[in-house]
Amino acid sequence: MTFGVKDVKYKDLFCYLSHIHLMGLLDRPVIVRGPLGIVTRKELLFVSMFIGLLVWSTSAYIHAMFATITTQSASKMKEKVWEVKLDSMALMLGLVGNICLAFLFFPVTRGSPLLRLIGLTSESSIKYHIWVGHVTMVFFTAHGLCYTLFWAKTHQISQMLKWEKIGISNVAGEVGLLTGFGIWLTSVPYIRRNVFELFYYTHHLYILFVVFFILHVGFFYCWITLPGFFLFLIDRMLRFLQSHQKVRLVSTRVLPCRALELNFSKTPGLNYNPTSSIFVNVPKISELQWHPFTITSSSNLEPEKLSVVIKCEGNWSQKLYEELSLPSTNHLQVSVEGPYGPATTHFHKYAKLNKLTSYTRSKMFIFGLT
């Protein structure tokens, strides 16, 4: 039995449509209301795999550590069996926390090709950073509490002041844990939405967290976490070089409902897709704050202009609104980073477009095209 060219084409088309149908099924949400927000089937699958990795690692560490704990071995160390198990449990929590920390920085590498390789954007991957951050801090906090309880019960509380040049440094671990705990507390939704500046500036303490983490465990144990952090540093440096250049603000418009439209000049070769976003920095308002906004212009219809719309809700956008309301704003310096966005098709092919608009405290209009 032989197949012609048409049969091969139909077979390829069938495979392609089957793939599209399967991806559509995986992208459908299964959880809409919950602490994790909207979760698709694909995300639920990967979350299950991640939880499976943590459960397997925990059980493997416990089995290996508890297998050597006996009454005789505990008596040689002049400790009780449960105290030795508590010591091993504290170590296990720290080791599993290291596994979580290894995944923490990957979702926040905005320009990394790894995100595009697995079909993620910088916006959609933020929630994975939040999820992994919560799990990481739960393990590290339990790790510190178990060791503190162990030292208190065995009358070794002086171990908390131990700083070894070689090996484990307890003081460095305590400083790193307190730093991470401060970042964790200021990341709760209430503070992030109502006191964004506190959340933003406190998050820069991640540098101290990583430094004291390395001083705590040493380079031998921290190797598993360094690839993600190094990738984040490279991405951060490239973004810094891009954002160091100033862009020209062509015009501004004050829109109804206390909204602003900013129009920047751009090179005609800069292309982006619908729902792409940029990060905007106005040094006159804040040299450190960068806020994301969805691009409202089309790179095809307006090749020399890039536009964003800003709703005045937070302190930063309110100051920008007041600044642009003044008559002498033609020389306002602005820096832009991006654009970032999914590799979507051109929207001209669609017969119907639905525009969805949203903002959080600050910062963004989101225009979704379907």
C-alpha positions as CSV (number, residue, x, y, z in Angstrom):
1,M,0.0,0.0,0.0
2,T,1.5,3.3,-1.0
3,F,0.8,6.9,0.1
4,G,0.8,9.9,-2.1
5,V,1.9,13.5,-1.4
6,K,-1.6,14.4,-0.4
7,D,-1.8,11.6,2.2
8,V,1.5,12.9,3.8
9,K,0.2,16.4,3.9
10,Y,-3.1,15.3,5.5
11,K,-1.1,13.3,8.0
12,D,1.1,16.2,9.0
13,L,-2.0,18.4,9.2
14,F,-3.7,15.9,11.5
15,C,-0.6,15.7,13.7
16,Y,-0.5,19.5,13.9
17,L,-4.1,19.9,14.8
18,S,-3.9,17.1,17.4
19,H,-0.9,18.9,18.9
20,I,-2.9,22.2,19.0
21,H,-5.9,20.4,20.6
22,L,-3.7,18.8,23.2
23,M,-2.0,22.1,24.1
24,G,-5.4,23.8,24.3
25,L,-6.6,21.1,26.8
26,L,-3.5,21.6,28.9
27,D,-3.8,25.3,29.0
28,R,-7.4,25.2,30.3
29,P,-7.8,26.3,33.9
30,V,-8.7,23.8,36.5
31,I,-8.5,26.0,39.6
32,V,-9.9,29.5,39.3
33,R,-10.5,30.6,42.9
34,G,-7.9,29.7,45.4
35,P,-4.7,30.8,47.1
36,L,-2.7,30.0,43.9
37,G,-4.9,32.0,41.6
38,I,-5.7,30.6,38.2
39,V,-4.0,27.3,37.6
40,T,-4.1,25.4,34.3
41,R,-3.8,21.7,33.8
42,K,-0.2,22.1,32.6
43,E,0.7,24.1,35.7
44,L,-1.0,21.6,37.9
45,L,1.1,18.9,36.2
46,F,4.4,20.7,36.8
47,V,3.3,21.6,40.4
48,S,2.6,17.9,41.0
49,M,6.1,17.0,39.6
50,F,7.8,19.6,41.8
51,I,5.9,18.4,44.9
52,G,6.9,14.8,44.0
53,L,10.5,15.9,43.8
54,L,10.4,17.4,47.3
55,V,8.6,14.4,48.8
56,W,11.1,12.0,47.2
57,S,14.0,14.1,48.4
58,T,12.6,14.4,51.9
59,S,11.9,10.7,52.2
60,A,15.4,9.8,50.8
61,Y,17.2,12.1,53.3
62,I,15.1,10.8,56.2
63,H,15.7,7.2,55.4
64,A,19.4,7.7,55.0
65,M,19.8,9.8,58.2
66,F,17.5,7.8,60.5
67,A,19.0,4.5,59.4
68,T,22.2,5.2,61.4
69,I,20.4,6.5,64.5
70,T,20.3,3.9,67.3
71,T,20.2,4.1,71.1
72,Q,23.9,3.2,71.2
73,S,24.9,5.9,68.7
74,A,22.8,8.5,70.6
75,S,24.4,7.5,73.9
76,K,27.9,8.0,72.5
77,M,27.0,11.6,71.7
78,K,25.4,11.9,75.1
79,E,22.0,12.8,73.6
80,K,18.6,11.2,73.4
81,V,17.4,9.4,70.3
82,W,14.7,12.0,69.6
83,E,17.3,14.8,69.9
84,V,19.6,13.2,67.4
85,K,16.6,12.7,65.1
86,L,15.7,16.4,65.6
87,D,19.2,17.3,64.6
88,S,18.9,15.2,61.4
89,M,15.5,16.6,60.7
90,A,16.8,20.2,60.8
91,L,19.6,19.3,58.4
92,M,17.1,17.6,56.1
93,L,14.9,20.7,56.0
94,G,17.9,22.8,55.0
95,L,18.9,20.4,52.2
96,V,15.4,20.3,50.7
97,G,15.3,24.1,51.0
98,N,18.4,24.2,48.9
99,I,16.6,22.3,46.1
100,C,13.8,24.9,46.2
101,L,16.3,27.7,46.1
102,A,17.8,26.3,43.0
103,F,14.5,27.0,41.1
104,L,13.8,30.4,42.7
105,F,15.7,32.7,40.3
106,F,14.8,31.0,37.0
107,P,11.3,32.5,36.7
108,V,12.5,36.1,37.1
109,T,15.1,36.1,34.3
110,R,13.0,38.3,32.0
111,G,15.2,38.1,28.9
112,S,16.3,34.5,29.3
113,P,15.7,32.2,26.3
114,L,14.8,29.4,28.7
115,L,11.4,31.0,29.4
116,R,10.6,31.3,25.7
117,L,11.8,27.8,25.1
118,I,9.1,26.4,27.4
119,G,6.5,28.9,26.2
120,L,6.5,31.3,29.2
121,T,6.7,35.1,29.3
122,S,8.2,37.2,32.0
123,E,4.7,38.2,33.2
124,S,3.3,34.7,33.4
125,S,6.4,33.3,35.2
126,I,6.3,35.7,38.2
127,K,3.7,33.6,40.0
128,Y,6.1,30.6,39.8
129,H,8.7,32.7,41.5
130,I,6.1,33.6,44.2
131,W,5.1,29.9,44.7
132,V,8.7,28.7,45.0
133,G,9.6,31.6,47.2
134,H,6.9,30.6,49.7
135,V,8.0,27.0,49.8
136,T,11.7,27.9,50.1
137,M,11.1,30.1,53.1
138,V,8.9,27.5,54.8
139,F,11.7,25.0,54.6
140,F,14.4,27.5,55.7
141,T,12.3,28.8,58.6
142,A,11.6,25.3,59.8
143,H,15.3,24.5,59.4
144,G,16.3,27.4,61.6
145,L,13.6,26.7,64.2
146,C,14.5,23.0,64.5
147,Y,18.2,23.8,65.1
148,T,17.3,26.5,67.7
149,L,15.1,24.0,69.5
150,F,17.8,21.3,69.3
151,W,20.5,23.7,70.7
152,A,18.1,24.8,73.5
153,K,17.2,21.3,74.5
154,T,20.9,20.0,74.5
155,H,22.2,23.1,76.2
156,Q,24.2,24.3,73.2
157,I,22.6,27.6,72.6
158,S,26.1,29.1,72.2
159,Q,26.2,27.4,68.8
160,M,24.1,30.3,67.5
161,L,27.1,32.6,67.8
162,K,29.4,30.2,66.0
163,W,31.2,31.5,62.9
164,E,33.5,29.0,61.3
165,K,35.9,30.0,58.6
166,I,35.7,26.5,57.2
167,G,32.5,24.5,57.2
168,I,29.1,25.7,58.5
169,S,28.8,29.2,59.8
170,N,25.7,29.5,62.0
171,V,25.8,33.3,62.4
172,A,25.8,33.7,58.6
173,G,22.8,31.4,58.4
174,E,20.9,33.4,61.0
175,V,21.6,36.7,59.2
176,G,20.6,35.1,55.9
177,L,17.4,33.7,57.4
178,L,16.4,37.0,58.9
179,T,17.1,38.8,55.6
180,G,15.0,36.2,53.7
181,F,12.3,36.5,56.4
182,G,12.1,40.3,55.9
183,I,11.8,39.8,52.1
184,W,9.1,37.2,52.7
185,L,7.0,39.3,55.1
186,T,7.0,42.4,52.8
187,S,6.0,40.2,49.8
188,V,2.5,39.5,51.1
189,P,-0.3,40.8,48.8
190,Y,-1.4,43.5,51.2
191,I,2.0,45.2,51.5
192,R,2.8,44.6,47.8
193,R,-0.3,46.3,46.7
194,N,-0.6,49.1,49.3
195,V,3.0,49.8,50.2
196,F,4.7,48.9,46.9
197,E,7.9,50.9,47.6
198,L,8.5,48.9,50.8
199,F,8.1,45.7,48.9
200,Y,10.3,46.9,46.0
201,Y,13.2,48.2,48.1
202,T,13.2,45.3,50.5
203,H,13.4,42.8,47.6
204,H,16.8,44.1,46.8
205,L,18.1,42.5,50.0
206,Y,18.3,39.3,47.9
207,I,22.0,40.1,47.4
208,L,22.6,39.9,51.1
209,F,20.5,36.8,51.4
210,V,22.6,35.0,48.7
211,V,25.9,36.2,50.1
212,F,25.1,35.0,53.7
213,F,23.7,31.8,52.3
214,I,27.0,31.0,50.6
215,L,28.9,32.0,53.8
216,H,26.6,29.7,55.8
217,V,26.9,26.5,53.8
218,G,30.1,27.0,51.9
219,F,30.7,26.6,48.1
220,F,30.5,22.8,48.4
221,Y,26.8,22.7,49.3
222,C,25.7,25.8,47.4
223,W,26.6,24.6,43.9
224,I,23.1,23.4,43.3
225,T,21.7,26.9,43.7
226,L,24.3,28.9,41.8
227,P,23.2,28.2,38.2
228,G,19.9,29.9,38.5
229,F,21.4,32.8,40.4
230,F,24.2,33.3,37.8
231,L,21.7,33.2,35.0
232,F,19.7,35.9,36.9
233,L,22.8,38.0,37.3
234,I,23.6,37.8,33.6
235,D,20.1,38.7,32.7
236,R,20.1,41.6,35.2
237,M,23.4,43.0,33.8
238,L,22.1,42.9,30.2
239,R,18.9,44.6,31.3
240,F,20.9,47.2,33.1
241,L,23.0,48.0,30.0
242,Q,19.8,48.3,28.0
243,S,18.0,50.5,30.5
244,H,21.0,52.8,31.0
245,Q,20.2,54.6,27.8
246,K,17.6,57.4,27.8
247,V,14.8,57.5,25.3
248,R,13.1,60.5,23.9
249,L,9.6,61.3,25.1
250,V,7.8,62.6,22.0
251,S,4.5,63.6,23.5
252,T,2.2,63.1,26.4
253,R,-1.6,63.3,26.8
254,V,-3.7,63.6,29.9
255,L,-6.7,61.3,29.5
256,P,-10.0,61.2,31.4
257,C,-10.2,59.3,34.7
258,R,-6.7,60.4,35.7
259,A,-4.9,58.5,33.0
260,L,-1.8,59.4,31.0
261,E,-0.5,58.4,27.6
262,L,3.2,58.5,27.0
263,N,4.6,58.4,23.4
264,F,8.2,57.4,22.9
265,S,10.3,57.5,19.8
266,K,11.7,54.2,18.6
267,T,13.6,52.7,15.7
268,P,11.5,51.3,12.9
269,G,13.2,47.9,13.3
270,L,11.9,47.4,16.8
271,N,9.0,45.0,16.6
272,Y,6.7,43.7,19.3
273,N,3.5,41.8,19.5
274,P,0.1,42.7,21.1
275,T,0.2,42.3,24.9
276,S,3.9,43.1,25.0
277,S,5.1,45.2,27.9
278,I,7.9,47.6,28.8
279,F,9.4,48.7,32.1
280,V,9.5,52.5,32.5
281,N,11.8,54.5,34.8
282,V,11.6,58.2,35.4
283,P,14.7,59.3,37.4
284,K,13.2,62.6,38.4
285,I,10.6,60.7,40.4
286,S,12.6,57.7,41.5
287,E,15.9,56.4,40.1
288,L,15.3,52.9,41.4
289,Q,11.7,52.2,40.6
290,W,10.8,50.4,37.3
291,H,7.1,49.9,36.6
292,P,5.6,47.6,33.9
293,F,3.1,48.9,31.4
294,T,1.4,47.2,28.4
295,I,2.2,48.7,25.0
296,T,-0.9,50.2,23.4
297,S,0.6,51.0,20.0
298,S,1.3,48.7,17.1
299,S,4.8,48.2,15.7
300,N,3.3,47.7,12.2
301,L,0.9,50.7,12.1
302,E,3.2,53.1,14.1
303,P,6.8,52.1,13.2
304,E,8.4,55.2,14.8
305,K,6.3,55.5,18.0
306,L,5.8,53.4,21.1
307,S,2.9,54.3,23.4
308,V,1.8,53.2,26.9
309,V,-1.2,54.2,29.0
310,I,-0.9,54.7,32.7
311,K,-3.7,54.8,35.3
312,C,-2.9,57.1,38.2
313,E,-3.3,54.9,41.3
314,G,-0.1,54.6,43.3
315,N,2.4,57.2,44.6
316,W,4.7,56.8,41.6
317,S,2.0,57.3,39.0
318,Q,0.5,60.1,41.0
319,K,3.8,62.0,41.0
320,L,4.2,61.3,37.3
321,Y,0.7,62.7,36.7
322,E,1.5,65.9,38.6
323,E,4.8,66.3,36.8
324,L,3.3,65.9,33.4
325,S,0.5,68.3,34.3
326,L,3.1,71.1,34.5
327,P,3.8,73.2,31.4
328,S,7.6,72.5,31.3
329,T,7.7,68.7,30.8
330,N,9.2,68.5,27.3
331,H,12.6,67.6,28.7
332,L,11.5,64.8,31.1
333,Q,14.1,62.1,31.0
334,V,12.8,58.5,30.8
335,S,14.5,55.1,30.6
336,V,12.8,52.1,29.1
337,E,13.5,48.4,29.4
338,G,12.0,45.8,27.1
339,P,9.8,45.1,25.3
340,Y,8.8,41.7,26.7
341,G,5.9,39.6,25.5
342,P,4.7,36.4,24.0
343,A,5.5,35.4,20.4
344,T,1.9,35.8,19.3
345,T,0.7,36.2,15.7
346,H,-0.4,39.5,14.3
347,F,-3.9,40.6,15.3
348,H,-4.9,41.8,11.8
349,K,-5.8,38.2,11.0
350,Y,-8.6,38.2,13.6
351,A,-12.1,39.3,12.6
352,K,-13.0,40.2,16.2
353,L,-10.9,41.7,18.9
354,N,-11.8,41.8,22.6
355,K,-10.0,44.4,24.7
356,L,-9.6,43.8,28.4
357,T,-8.3,46.5,30.7
358,S,-7.0,46.1,34.2
359,Y,-4.5,47.7,36.6
360,T,-3.1,46.9,40.0
361,R,-2.4,49.8,42.4
362,S,-0.2,51.3,39.8
363,K,1.0,50.4,37.2
364,M,-0.5,48.7,34.2
365,F,-3.2,48.6,31.6
366,I,-3.4,45.1,30.1
367,F,-4.8,44.9,26.6
368,G,-5.7,41.3,25.7
369,L,-6.4,40.5,22.1
370,T,-8.3,37.4,21.1
